[in-house]
Amino acid sequence: MAKKTLKDISLKSKRLLIRVDFNVPLDSNQNITDDKRIRAALPTIQYAMDQGAKIILMSHLGRPKGTIIPKLSLKPVATRLRELLGKPVIFAEDCIGPDVESKIAAMVDRDILLLENLRFHAEETENDPTFSQALAQLGDVYANDAFGSAHRAHSSTEGVTKYISMNVSGFLMEKELSFLDEAISNPKRPFIALLGGAKVKDKIPVIENLIDKVDKILIGGGMMFTFLKAMGYEIGTSLLDEDHLESVKTLIEKQSHKLVLPKDCLVADSFDFAARKIGMSWMVPVEAIPPRNIGLDIGPYTIESFKQECHRAGTIVWNGPMGVFEINETAKGTLAMAQVLAECTAKGTITIIGGGDSASAVKMAGVANQMSHVSTGGGASLEFLQGKSLPGVAALTDA
């Protein structure tokens, strides 16, 4: 998987086209509410500046689906980037075309240009060859620093590399790949995967890919109820993936010695996610879930069981919350495990948080900076853990 990085090439006076992930959350007034993705790209941008490159940044924001939507403009990002760098950032009103080309022609070494939202063009997500080539013409060298989009074969992540001879990883991409690859191929043992979330179909490939590599897999989240159902337990109205029930039964039969399942859970007699409300709730053993109740979180005995496993670990990879963490009453299991992983990190355990909801959870718990690594790409890290090739990585030049 070794790929060339920025440090492998000369950047002096080169037009460096960088795919960044500036898909940041905005409020109704287009104010950025969390700039961590912008900050994550700063080491790559600063290095390129120090090396005298002409820096051309491109990103998507939201899902405009080929339509120009003003509230999804990257203009606020240009403003924030300007503040963080203490340096002017040129903004282009499009990402291809004569205006962009003229702005690039006027650039001098160390200038920074941010292109407008790539997804204002439908051709971006279609990986259209003509659009890919138009992007490639903007740069002499291409760098992908957008791990969060590396699992997508889009023009800016994969197509563009067909028309530029040197395609390297940025420092964020390099860091993401290093942590994930090292965790899976050469983990500090015992190696534990903590898996949660709602979708069993997403996690089965992860389990199948990791089962021979890990020492234990801890199962929580909404997906745990499909496992409990496969074991013959009553799960009431809890989340169930019937389409994958047989696959889960097979996993349990073959790999029960590596699976650590919940001992108890929080149940409620009613649940309204949209209104963020639950009815009367209480803890029950997993073998005693009432028929008309819904399971919403792991319980204290499960937290303690998982804690003991984690404190023995050398490496922990976490993907997926332990319950409905968006609601205070059902977030306790997720927040407790975030604290457990922070304790483990302090003791020397390598802790890797797989982006998405897991990253949101450790941030909510106030311990994100206490983890070894928090991925910036939920979907990309999930596919990596599933053993899939990431198109945005595969397309880069081999070291």
C-alpha positions in Angstrom: 0.0 0.0 0.0 3.0 2.3 0.2 2.4 5.5 -1.8 4.5 8.4 -2.7 4.0 11.5 -0.5 4.6 15.2 -0.8 8.1 14.7 0.6 9.1 12.4 -2.3 8.8 15.2 -4.9 10.1 18.7 -5.6 7.3 21.3 -5.3 9.2 24.5 -6.0 7.1 26.6 -8.4 4.9 23.7 -9.2 1.1 24.0 -9.5 0.1 21.6 -6.8 -3.5 20.5 -7.1 -4.7 19.2 -3.7 -7.9 17.4 -3.0 -8.8 18.3 0.5 -11.9 17.5 2.6 -13.5 20.8 3.5 -17.0 19.3 3.8 -17.6 21.2 7.0 -20.9 21.8 8.9 -22.5 25.2 8.4 -25.4 26.9 10.3 -28.3 28.7 8.6 -26.1 31.8 8.3 -23.3 29.9 6.6 -21.1 30.1 9.6 -18.8 27.1 10.1 -19.7 25.3 13.3 -16.7 22.9 13.3 -13.5 23.6 11.4 -11.6 20.5 12.4 -11.4 19.3 8.7 -9.9 22.6 7.7 -7.4 22.4 10.5 -6.6 18.8 9.6 -5.4 20.0 6.1 -3.1 22.7 7.5 0.1 20.6 7.8 -0.1 19.7 4.1 -0.9 23.3 3.0 1.8 24.8 5.2 4.4 22.3 3.9 3.5 23.1 0.3 3.8 26.8 1.0 7.2 26.3 2.7 8.4 24.4 -0.4 7.3 27.2 -2.7 4.4 25.5 -4.5 1.5 27.3 -6.1 -1.4 25.7 -4.1 -4.7 24.9 -5.7 -7.3 23.4 -3.3 -10.4 21.6 -4.3 -13.2 20.1 -2.2 -16.9 19.3 -2.2 -19.4 20.6 0.4 -22.7 18.8 1.0 -24.7 17.2 -1.8 -25.8 19.8 -4.3 -26.1 17.1 -7.0 -24.8 19.1 -9.9 -26.8 22.3 -9.0 -25.3 25.6 -7.9 -26.7 26.1 -4.4 -25.3 29.3 -2.8 -25.6 28.0 0.8 -23.2 25.2 -0.2 -20.5 27.6 -1.5 -17.0 27.2 -0.2 -16.6 30.9 0.3 -16.9 30.6 4.1 -14.1 28.1 4.0 -11.9 30.5 2.1 -12.5 33.1 4.8 -11.8 30.6 7.7 -8.6 29.3 5.9 -7.4 32.8 5.5 -7.8 33.4 9.3 -6.0 30.1 10.2 -3.1 30.7 7.8 -2.8 34.5 8.4 -2.4 34.7 4.6 -4.6 35.7 1.6 -6.6 32.9 0.0 -7.8 33.5 -3.5 -11.3 32.2 -4.2 -12.5 31.0 -7.6 -16.2 31.2 -8.4 -16.0 27.8 -10.2 -13.7 24.8 -10.2 -12.9 24.7 -13.9 -13.1 27.1 -16.8 -11.4 30.3 -18.1 -11.7 32.3 -14.9 -10.0 29.5 -12.9 -7.3 29.2 -15.4 -6.6 32.9 -15.5 -6.4 33.0 -11.7 -3.9 30.1 -11.7 -1.8 31.8 -14.5 -1.5 34.8 -12.2 -0.4 32.9 -9.2 3.1 33.2 -7.8 5.0 30.7 -5.6 3.2 30.2 -2.2 -0.1 31.6 -3.4 -3.2 29.7 -2.4 -6.3 29.3 -4.5 -9.5 27.6 -3.3 -11.9 26.4 -6.0 -15.6 26.5 -5.7 -17.6 23.3 -4.7 -16.7 20.5 -7.0 -20.2 19.0 -6.7 -21.8 22.0 -8.3 -20.9 19.9 -11.4 -22.7 16.6 -11.7 -19.7 15.3 -13.6 -17.6 15.2 -10.4 -19.5 12.3 -8.8 -20.0 10.6 -12.2 -16.2 10.5 -12.5 -16.6 12.0 -16.0 -13.4 11.8 -18.0 -13.8 15.2 -19.6 -14.3 16.9 -16.2 -11.4 14.9 -14.7 -9.1 16.1 -17.5 -10.3 19.7 -17.0 -9.3 19.4 -13.3 -6.0 17.8 -14.2 -5.0 20.7 -16.5 -5.0 23.0 -13.5 -2.0 21.3 -11.9 1.5 19.9 -12.5 1.3 17.5 -9.5 -1.7 16.1 -7.7 -2.0 15.3 -4.0 -4.9 13.6 -2.3 -5.4 14.7 1.4 -9.1 13.9 1.6 -9.2 10.5 3.3 -12.9 11.1 4.0 -13.6 10.9 0.2 -11.0 8.2 -0.7 -13.6 5.5 -0.9 -15.3 7.3 -3.7 -14.1 7.0 -7.4 -14.9 10.6 -8.3 -13.2 12.9 -10.7 -11.3 14.7 -8.0 -10.2 11.6 -6.2 -9.6 9.0 -8.9 -10.3 10.3 -12.4 -7.9 13.2 -12.2 -4.9 10.9 -11.6 -5.2 9.4 -15.1 -4.2 12.7 -16.6 -1.4 13.7 -14.2 1.8 11.7 -14.0 2.7 12.3 -10.3 0.0 11.6 -7.8 0.9 11.6 -4.1 -0.7 11.5 -0.7 -0.9 14.5 1.6 0.1 14.3 5.2 -3.4 13.7 6.6 -4.0 10.9 4.1 -0.6 9.4 5.0 -1.4 9.5 8.7 -4.8 7.9 8.2 -3.4 5.0 6.2 -0.5 4.5 8.5 -2.6 4.2 11.6 -5.3 1.9 10.0 -2.8 -0.2 8.1 -0.5 -0.7 11.1 -3.5 -1.5 13.3 -4.7 -4.3 11.0 -1.4 -5.7 9.6 0.8 -5.4 12.7 -1.2 -4.6 15.8 0.1 -4.3 19.3 -1.7 -7.2 21.0 -4.2 -8.0 22.3 -6.1 -6.4 19.3 -9.7 -5.6 20.0 -12.4 -4.2 17.7 -15.3 -2.4 19.3 -18.2 -2.3 16.9 -21.6 -0.7 17.2 -23.9 1.4 15.1 -27.2 0.4 13.6 -26.4 -1.4 10.3 -25.4 -5.0 10.6 -24.9 -5.2 6.9 -22.0 -2.7 7.2 -20.4 -4.5 10.0 -20.6 -8.1 8.8 -17.8 -7.5 6.2 -15.8 -5.7 8.9 -16.1 -8.7 11.2 -15.3 -11.2 8.4 -12.2 -9.2 7.5 -11.0 -8.7 11.1 -12.0 -12.0 12.7 -8.7 -13.8 12.0 -6.7 -10.7 12.9 -8.3 -9.6 16.2 -8.3 -11.3 19.6 -11.8 -10.1 20.5 -14.7 -8.2 18.9 -17.0 -6.4 21.2 -20.5 -6.0 19.9 -22.8 -3.1 20.9 -25.2 -0.6 19.3 -28.4 -1.3 17.4 -26.6 -4.2 15.6 -26.4 -6.1 18.8 -30.1 -7.0 18.7 -29.7 -8.9 15.5 -27.0 -10.9 17.3 -29.2 -11.5 20.3 -32.1 -12.6 18.0 -29.7 -15.0 16.3 -29.0 -16.5 19.7 -32.7 -17.1 20.2 -33.4 -14.2 22.6 -36.5 -12.1 22.6 -35.6 -8.6 21.4 -39.0 -6.9 21.5 -39.3 -4.1 19.0 -35.6 -3.5 18.9 -33.7 -2.9 15.7 -33.5 -6.2 13.6 -31.9 -6.9 10.3 -33.7 -10.0 9.2 -31.9 -10.0 5.8 -28.6 -10.7 7.6 -29.9 -12.9 10.5 -28.6 -16.1 9.0 -25.1 -14.5 8.3 -25.0 -13.5 12.0 -26.0 -17.0 13.1 -23.1 -18.4 11.1 -20.7 -15.9 12.6 -21.8 -16.8 16.1 -21.5 -20.5 15.4 -18.0 -20.3 14.0 -16.5 -17.4 16.0 -18.3 -17.3 19.3 -14.9 -17.6 21.1 -13.9 -14.2 19.7 -17.2 -12.4 20.1 -18.1 -10.5 23.3 -21.8 -9.8 23.4 -23.7 -7.5 25.7 -24.9 -8.7 29.1 -27.6 -6.1 29.6 -29.3 -3.2 27.9 -31.5 -0.2 28.4 -35.0 -0.7 27.1 -38.0 1.7 26.9 -41.7 1.2 26.3 -41.7 3.9 23.6 -39.2 5.8 21.5 -39.4 8.8 19.2 -36.1 9.6 17.6 -37.3 12.6 15.7 -38.7 14.2 18.9 -35.6 13.0 20.9 -37.9 11.4 23.4 -38.1 8.0 25.1 -40.8 6.7 27.4 -40.3 4.8 30.6 -37.0 3.1 30.6 -35.0 0.6 32.7 -32.1 -1.9 32.5 -32.7 -5.6 31.8 -30.5 -8.6 31.2 -30.3 -9.3 27.4 -32.1 -12.6 28.0 -35.1 -10.7 29.6 -36.1 -8.0 27.1 -39.9 -7.6 27.3 -41.8 -8.4 24.1 -43.1 -4.8 23.5 -40.0 -2.9 24.6 -37.2 -1.5 22.4 -33.5 -1.7 23.3 -31.6 1.6 23.0 -28.2 1.3 24.7 -25.8 -1.1 26.4 -26.1 -1.4 30.2 -23.7 -1.1 33.1 -22.7 -4.8 33.3 -21.9 -4.7 29.6 -19.9 -1.5 30.0 -17.9 -3.2 32.8 -17.3 -6.3 30.7 -16.2 -4.2 27.7 -14.0 -2.1 30.0 -12.2 -5.2 31.3 -11.5 -6.4 27.8 -10.3 -2.9 26.6 -7.9 -2.5 29.6 -6.2 -5.7 28.5 -5.8 -4.5 24.9 -2.7 -3.3 23.1 -4.7 -1.9 20.1 -8.4 -0.9 20.0 -10.3 0.1 16.8 -13.7 1.6 17.5 -16.4 1.9 14.8 -20.0 2.7 15.7 -21.8 4.0 18.8 -23.0 1.7 21.6 -26.5 3.1 21.6 -28.7 6.0 20.4 -26.0 8.5 21.4 -27.8 11.5 20.0 -30.2 11.4 22.9 -28.9 12.0 26.5 -30.8 9.2 28.1 -29.5 6.6 25.6 -25.9 8.0 25.2 -24.5 6.7 28.5 -23.0 3.5 27.0 -21.3 5.3 24.2 -19.9 8.1 26.4 -18.7 5.5 29.0 -16.8 3.6 26.3 -15.2 6.8 25.1 -13.9 7.4 28.6 -12.7 3.8 28.8 -10.7 4.3 25.6 -9.2 7.5 26.9 -8.1 5.6 30.0 -6.6 2.9 27.8 -4.7 5.4 25.7 -3.2 7.0 28.8 -1.9 3.5 29.7 -0.2 3.0 26.3 -3.0 1.3 24.3 -3.2 2.4 20.7 -6.8 3.7 20.1 -8.1 4.3 16.7 -11.5 5.9 16.2 -13.1 5.2 12.8 -14.6 8.5 12.0 -18.3 9.3 11.5 -20.5 8.8 14.6 -17.6 7.3 16.5 -15.6 10.5 16.0 -18.6 12.5 17.1 -19.0 10.4 20.2 -15.4 10.9 21.5 -15.8 14.6 20.8 -19.1 14.7 22.7 -17.4 12.9 25.6 -14.6 15.5 25.5 -11.9 13.0 25.0 -11.2 13.2 21.2 -7.7 14.6 21.9 -6.9 11.7 24.2 -7.2 9.1 21.5 -4.2 7.9 19.4 -6.0 8.7 16.2 -9.5 9.9 15.3 -10.2 9.3 11.6 -11.6 12.1 9.4 -13.5 9.6 7.2 -16.3 7.4 8.6 -17.2 5.8 5.3 -13.6 5.4 4.2 -12.4 3.9 7.4 -15.3 1.5 7.4 -14.5 0.3 3.9 -10.8 0.0 4.9 -11.8 -2.1 7.9 -13.9 -4.2 5.5 -10.8 -5.0 3.5 -11.9 -3.0 0.5 -9.5 -1.1 -1.8 -10.1 2.6 -1.6 -10.1 4.1 -5.2 -8.6 7.4 -4.0 -5.7 5.6 -2.5 -5.2 2.9 -5.2 -4.9 5.7 -7.8 -1.9 7.3 -6.2 1.6 6.7 -7.4 3.3 3.7 -5.7 6.4 4.4 -3.6 
